[in-house]
Amino acid sequence: MTAALCGVFMVLPFSSEACAQGANLTGTWQVKSDKEPGISTLELTQSGVAVSGTWQSAHGDTSKIENGKLAGETLTFSFTRDTHHIDATGHLSGDTISLDITGHKWGMSKTVHRTATRVASN
């Protein structure tokens, strides 16, 4: 019994990584708002649980993704746009990511919701 429990506890630290390796975020994602016009583009590259890439706003400004990580079905990353730090948390469901994006400006923060949909590769 003790040996079986030890085996379970040895596997636990790797479970979120194993789950993340089942998901593949690599590719192009179109990011839309239900309330605002315009489409942003999220280019992602995944290696294990690490996620990198770029965020291109609907206005064409491109920012490098920082601290990207996939834990289970939850994606977190940040980027800087016009000197303002932005944090994003997304929940993956198939080819859709439901994103909460929080911008920090003038000592205040504002969170907006966006939906990212994977662009089919040719």
Residue frames as a rotation matrix with the C-alpha (Angstrom) as fourth column:
MET 1
0.569 0.822 0.000 0.00
0.822 -0.569 0.000 0.00
0.000 0.000 -1.000 0.00
THR 2
0.473 -0.470 -0.746 2.77
0.144 -0.794 0.591 2.42
-0.869 -0.387 -0.308 0.94
ALA 3
-0.610 -0.738 0.288 4.63
0.374 0.052 0.926 1.68
-0.698 0.672 0.245 -2.29
ALA 4
-0.155 0.643 0.750 1.47
0.980 0.002 0.201 2.33
0.128 0.766 -0.630 -4.32
LEU 5
0.801 0.458 -0.385 0.89
0.536 -0.835 0.123 5.70
-0.266 -0.305 -0.915 -2.60
CYS 6
0.016 -0.879 -0.476 4.51
0.108 -0.472 0.875 6.70
-0.994 -0.066 0.088 -3.16
GLY 7
-0.634 -0.225 0.740 4.08
0.706 0.222 0.672 5.90
-0.315 0.949 0.018 -6.84
VAL 8
0.373 0.851 0.369 0.98
0.912 -0.410 0.024 8.11
0.172 0.328 -0.929 -7.02
PHE 9
0.773 -0.086 -0.629 2.70
0.249 -0.871 0.424 11.02
-0.584 -0.484 -0.652 -5.29
MET 10
-0.345 -0.939 0.008 5.73
0.310 -0.106 0.945 10.73
-0.886 0.328 0.328 -7.57
VAL 11
-0.459 0.236 0.857 3.45
0.888 0.078 0.454 11.12
0.040 0.968 -0.246 -10.63
LEU 12
0.451 0.805 -0.385 1.42
0.826 -0.540 -0.162 14.08
-0.339 -0.245 -0.908 -9.32
PRO 13
0.030 -0.435 -0.900 3.98
0.053 -0.898 0.436 16.82
-0.998 -0.061 -0.004 -10.03
PHE 14
-0.898 -0.441 0.014 4.02
0.013 0.003 1.000 15.79
-0.441 0.898 0.003 -13.68
SER 15
-0.277 0.865 0.419 0.26
0.804 0.448 -0.392 15.56
-0.526 0.228 -0.819 -14.18
SER 16
0.552 0.500 -0.667 -0.31
0.083 -0.829 -0.553 19.18
-0.830 0.250 -0.499 -15.27
GLU 17
-0.315 -0.727 -0.610 2.62
-0.675 -0.281 0.682 18.94
-0.668 0.627 -0.402 -17.66
ALA 18
-0.849 0.041 0.526 1.31
0.297 0.861 0.413 15.70
-0.436 0.507 -0.743 -19.10
CYS 19
0.179 0.983 0.036 -2.10
0.721 -0.106 -0.685 17.30
-0.669 0.149 -0.728 -19.55
ALA 20
0.397 -0.090 -0.913 -0.56
-0.352 -0.934 -0.060 20.38
-0.848 0.346 -0.402 -21.19
GLN 21
-0.689 -0.716 -0.114 1.39
-0.400 0.245 0.883 18.21
-0.605 0.654 -0.455 -23.58
GLY 22
-0.410 0.648 0.642 -1.93
0.738 0.649 -0.185 16.76
-0.536 0.398 -0.744 -24.77
ALA 23
0.727 0.620 -0.294 -3.08
0.376 -0.718 -0.586 20.27
-0.575 0.315 -0.755 -25.75
ASN 24
-0.324 -0.827 0.458 -1.35
0.906 -0.134 0.401 21.96
-0.270 0.545 0.793 -28.66
LEU 25
0.470 0.501 -0.727 -1.64
0.395 -0.856 -0.334 25.75
-0.789 -0.130 -0.600 -28.78
THR 26
-0.590 -0.795 -0.141 0.86
0.209 -0.319 0.924 26.21
-0.780 0.516 0.354 -31.61
GLY 27
-0.298 0.458 0.838 -0.70
0.952 0.076 0.297 28.16
0.072 0.886 -0.459 -34.45
THR 28
-0.932 0.074 0.355 -2.59
-0.006 -0.982 0.189 31.32
0.363 0.174 0.915 -35.30
TRP 29
-0.360 0.824 -0.437 -5.61
0.914 0.219 -0.340 32.44
-0.185 -0.522 -0.833 -33.27
GLN 30
-0.472 0.328 0.818 -8.09
0.217 -0.856 0.469 35.21
0.855 0.399 0.332 -34.13
VAL 31
-0.685 0.171 -0.708 -9.14
0.711 -0.060 -0.701 37.17
-0.162 -0.983 -0.081 -31.05
LYS 32
-0.456 0.639 0.620 -12.53
0.239 -0.583 0.777 38.91
0.857 0.502 0.113 -31.07
SER 33
-0.955 0.287 -0.076 -14.70
-0.030 -0.346 -0.938 40.88
-0.295 -0.893 0.339 -28.70
ASP 34
-0.324 0.921 0.218 -18.48
0.942 0.335 -0.016 40.61
-0.088 0.200 -0.976 -28.53
LYS 35
0.485 0.586 -0.649 -18.71
0.651 -0.737 -0.180 44.37
-0.584 -0.335 -0.739 -27.99
GLU 36
0.259 -0.500 -0.827 -15.91
-0.374 -0.841 0.391 45.99
-0.890 0.208 -0.405 -30.00
PRO 37
0.983 0.068 -0.169 -15.00
-0.182 0.284 -0.941 45.80
-0.016 0.956 0.292 -33.70
GLY 38
0.260 -0.947 -0.189 -11.65
-0.914 -0.178 -0.365 44.56
0.312 0.267 -0.912 -34.93
ILE 39
0.975 -0.039 -0.217 -9.71
0.074 0.985 0.156 41.32
0.207 -0.169 0.964 -34.75
SER 40
0.309 -0.917 0.254 -6.43
-0.915 -0.213 0.343 40.83
-0.261 -0.338 -0.904 -32.91
THR 41
0.651 -0.182 -0.737 -4.08
-0.297 0.832 -0.468 37.99
0.698 0.524 0.488 -33.82
LEU 42
0.489 -0.485 0.725 -2.35
-0.738 0.213 0.640 35.68
-0.464 -0.848 -0.254 -31.39
GLU 43
0.451 -0.465 -0.762 0.56
-0.471 0.601 -0.645 33.64
0.758 0.650 0.052 -32.81
LEU 44
0.578 -0.171 0.798 1.53
-0.761 0.240 0.602 30.90
-0.294 -0.956 0.008 -30.38
THR 45
0.068 -0.598 -0.799 4.30
-0.422 0.708 -0.566 28.34
0.904 0.376 -0.204 -30.19
GLN 46
0.728 0.251 0.638 4.15
-0.686 0.266 0.677 25.69
0.000 -0.931 0.366 -27.48
SER 47
-0.132 -0.762 -0.633 7.00
-0.340 0.635 -0.694 23.56
0.931 0.124 -0.343 -26.16
GLY 48
-0.683 0.026 -0.730 5.80
0.607 0.575 -0.548 21.37
0.406 -0.817 -0.409 -23.28
VAL 49
0.217 0.776 -0.592 4.14
0.954 -0.297 -0.038 23.77
-0.206 -0.557 -0.805 -20.84
ALA 50
-0.443 -0.465 -0.767 6.03
0.300 -0.883 0.362 26.84
-0.845 -0.070 0.531 -22.14
VAL 51
0.421 0.627 0.655 4.18
0.883 -0.117 -0.455 29.11
-0.209 0.770 -0.603 -24.56
SER 52
-0.499 -0.571 -0.651 5.72
0.294 -0.819 0.493 31.94
-0.815 0.055 0.577 -26.59
GLY 53
-0.122 0.421 0.899 4.67
0.992 0.049 0.112 34.05
0.004 0.906 -0.424 -29.53
THR 54
-0.984 -0.170 0.060 3.19
0.175 -0.980 0.090 37.44
0.043 0.099 0.994 -30.39
TRP 55
0.011 0.971 -0.237 0.02
0.775 -0.158 -0.612 39.44
-0.632 -0.177 -0.755 -29.87
GLN 56
-0.916 -0.203 0.347 -0.94
0.385 -0.694 0.609 41.73
0.117 0.691 0.713 -32.76
SER 57
-0.484 0.758 -0.438 -3.66
0.146 -0.424 -0.894 44.24
-0.863 -0.496 0.094 -31.91
ALA 58
0.361 0.733 0.577 -6.47
0.790 0.088 -0.606 45.08
-0.495 0.674 -0.548 -34.31
HIS 59
0.880 -0.082 -0.467 -4.55
-0.199 -0.958 -0.208 48.31
-0.430 0.276 -0.859 -34.99
GLY 60
0.816 -0.553 -0.168 -1.46
0.017 0.314 -0.949 46.36
0.578 0.772 0.266 -36.12
ASP 61
0.190 -0.765 0.615 0.82
-0.935 -0.333 -0.125 46.88
0.301 -0.551 -0.778 -33.09
THR 62
0.531 -0.078 -0.844 2.77
0.018 0.997 -0.081 43.70
0.847 0.028 0.530 -32.29
SER 63
0.281 -0.404 0.871 3.94
-0.951 -0.240 0.195 42.69
0.130 -0.883 -0.451 -28.80
LYS 64
-0.450 -0.539 -0.712 6.03
-0.371 0.838 -0.400 39.73
0.812 0.084 -0.577 -27.70
ILE 65
0.729 0.664 -0.164 4.33
-0.200 0.437 0.877 37.20
0.654 -0.607 0.451 -25.41
GLU 66
-0.425 -0.841 0.336 6.13
-0.604 -0.013 -0.797 36.88
0.674 -0.541 -0.502 -22.06
ASN 67
-0.764 0.011 0.645 5.84
-0.592 0.386 -0.708 34.30
-0.256 -0.923 -0.288 -19.27
GLY 68
0.069 0.829 -0.555 3.55
-0.918 0.271 0.291 32.07
0.392 0.489 0.779 -21.34
LYS 69
-0.903 -0.314 0.292 2.53
-0.417 0.803 -0.427 28.86
-0.100 -0.507 -0.856 -19.59
LEU 70
0.002 0.896 -0.443 -0.09
-0.648 0.338 0.683 26.16
0.762 0.286 0.581 -20.04
ALA 71
-0.901 -0.160 0.402 -1.24
-0.423 0.528 -0.737 24.36
-0.094 -0.834 -0.543 -16.89
GLY 72
-0.434 0.773 0.462 -3.92
0.436 0.629 -0.643 21.82
-0.788 -0.077 -0.610 -17.72
GLU 73
0.057 0.553 0.831 -6.46
0.992 -0.123 0.014 23.77
0.110 0.824 -0.555 -19.78
THR 74
0.849 0.242 -0.470 -5.39
0.371 -0.907 0.202 27.20
-0.377 -0.346 -0.860 -18.43
LEU 75
0.112 -0.771 0.627 -3.12
0.877 -0.220 -0.427 29.48
0.467 0.598 0.651 -20.47
THR 76
0.778 0.044 -0.627 -1.44
0.381 -0.826 0.414 32.45
-0.500 -0.561 -0.660 -18.82
PHE 77
-0.102 -0.840 0.533 0.81
0.980 -0.175 -0.090 35.05
0.169 0.514 0.841 -20.45
SER 78
0.456 0.190 -0.870 1.64
0.391 -0.920 0.004 38.73
-0.799 -0.342 -0.494 -20.41
PHE 79
-0.054 -0.519 0.853 2.80
0.973 -0.220 -0.072 41.36
0.225 0.826 0.517 -22.88
THR 80
-0.292 -0.109 -0.950 3.54
0.454 -0.890 -0.037 45.06
-0.842 -0.442 0.309 -23.01
ARG 81
0.016 0.353 0.936 1.66
0.969 -0.235 0.072 47.44
0.245 0.906 -0.346 -25.29
ASP 82
0.289 0.021 0.957 2.53
0.171 -0.985 -0.029 51.13
0.942 0.172 -0.288 -25.42
THR 83
-0.617 -0.707 0.346 4.53
-0.307 -0.188 -0.933 50.74
0.725 -0.682 -0.102 -22.17
HIS 84
0.034 0.705 0.709 1.46
-0.998 -0.015 0.063 49.28
0.055 -0.709 0.703 -20.40
HIS 85
-0.919 -0.371 0.136 1.69
-0.390 0.906 -0.162 45.82
-0.063 -0.202 -0.977 -18.85
ILE 86
0.102 0.965 -0.242 -1.11
-0.964 0.156 0.216 43.42
0.246 0.211 0.946 -19.82
ASP 87
-0.791 -0.245 0.560 -1.90
-0.439 0.865 -0.242 40.04
-0.426 -0.438 -0.792 -18.22
ALA 88
-0.058 0.781 -0.622 -4.02
-0.910 0.215 0.355 37.37
0.411 0.587 0.698 -19.90
THR 89
-0.700 -0.013 0.714 -5.62
-0.376 0.856 -0.354 34.21
-0.606 -0.517 -0.604 -18.57
GLY 90
-0.213 0.609 -0.764 -7.32
-0.943 0.075 0.323 31.87
0.254 0.789 0.559 -20.97
HIS 91
-0.183 0.251 0.951 -9.26
-0.435 0.847 -0.307 28.65
-0.882 -0.469 -0.045 -20.70
LEU 92
-0.745 -0.257 -0.616 -8.81
-0.667 0.260 0.698 26.24
-0.020 0.931 -0.365 -23.59
SER 93
0.005 0.749 0.663 -11.73
-0.197 0.651 -0.733 24.25
-0.980 -0.127 0.151 -24.95
GLY 94
0.523 0.111 0.845 -10.92
0.694 0.520 -0.498 22.53
-0.495 0.847 0.195 -28.25
ASP 95
-0.294 -0.608 0.738 -10.08
0.922 -0.385 0.050 25.23
0.253 0.695 0.673 -30.80
THR 96
0.448 0.473 0.759 -11.35
0.179 -0.879 0.442 28.09
0.876 -0.062 -0.479 -28.63
ILE 97
-0.558 -0.567 -0.606 -9.68
0.767 -0.073 -0.638 30.04
0.318 -0.820 0.476 -25.83
SER 98
0.651 0.737 0.183 -11.85
0.527 -0.612 0.590 32.14
0.546 -0.287 -0.787 -23.54
LEU 99
-0.365 -0.931 0.009 -9.55
0.738 -0.295 -0.608 35.02
0.568 -0.215 0.794 -22.48
ASP 100
0.862 0.390 -0.325 -9.71
0.506 -0.706 0.496 37.51
-0.036 -0.591 -0.806 -19.64
ILE 101
-0.048 -0.879 0.475 -7.26
0.802 -0.318 -0.506 40.31
0.596 0.356 0.720 -20.41
THR 102
0.746 0.253 -0.616 -6.28
0.629 -0.571 0.527 42.77
-0.218 -0.781 -0.585 -17.71
GLY 103
0.132 -0.666 0.734 -4.53
0.579 -0.549 -0.602 46.01
0.804 0.504 0.314 -18.60
HIS 104
0.301 -0.158 -0.940 -2.76
0.887 -0.316 0.337 48.20
-0.350 -0.936 0.045 -16.07
LYS 105
-0.218 -0.301 0.928 -2.67
0.677 -0.732 -0.078 51.93
0.703 0.611 0.363 -16.70
TRP 106
-0.260 0.022 0.965 -2.27
-0.338 -0.939 -0.069 54.94
0.905 -0.344 0.251 -14.41
GLY 107
-0.883 -0.202 0.424 -2.34
-0.461 0.204 -0.864 52.74
0.088 -0.958 -0.273 -11.31
MET 108
0.038 0.949 0.314 -5.67
-0.783 0.223 -0.580 51.20
-0.621 -0.224 0.752 -12.27
SER 109
-0.933 -0.300 0.197 -6.61
-0.121 0.780 0.614 47.97
-0.338 0.549 -0.764 -13.97
LYS 110
0.062 0.945 -0.320 -9.41
-0.892 -0.091 -0.443 46.97
-0.448 0.313 0.837 -16.31
THR 111
-0.712 -0.235 0.662 -10.35
-0.029 0.952 0.306 43.46
-0.702 0.199 -0.684 -17.43
VAL 112
0.008 0.687 -0.726 -12.01
-0.967 -0.181 -0.182 42.68
-0.256 0.703 0.663 -20.75
HIS 113
0.084 0.107 0.991 -13.19
-0.044 0.994 -0.103 39.37
-0.995 -0.035 0.088 -22.14
ARG 114
-0.060 -0.135 -0.989 -12.15
-0.983 -0.164 0.082 38.09
-0.174 0.977 -0.123 -25.56
THR 115
0.640 0.233 0.733 -12.62
-0.117 0.971 -0.207 34.82
-0.760 0.047 0.648 -27.46
ALA 116
-0.267 -0.793 -0.549 -9.76
-0.858 -0.065 0.510 33.38
-0.440 0.606 -0.662 -29.50
THR 117
0.774 0.509 0.377 -10.49
-0.230 0.781 -0.581 30.89
-0.590 0.363 0.721 -32.27
ARG 118
-0.215 -0.901 0.377 -7.82
0.109 0.361 0.926 28.81
-0.971 0.240 0.020 -33.98
VAL 119
0.295 0.177 -0.939 -7.30
-0.868 -0.361 -0.341 29.66
-0.399 0.916 0.047 -37.65
ALA 120
0.812 0.056 0.581 -7.36
0.100 0.967 -0.234 26.47
-0.575 0.248 0.779 -39.71
SER 121
-0.204 -0.936 -0.288 -3.99
-0.429 -0.179 0.886 25.72
-0.880 0.304 -0.365 -41.28
ASN 122
0.542 0.421 -0.728 -3.93
-0.815 0.052 -0.577 25.06
-0.205 0.906 0.371 -45.01
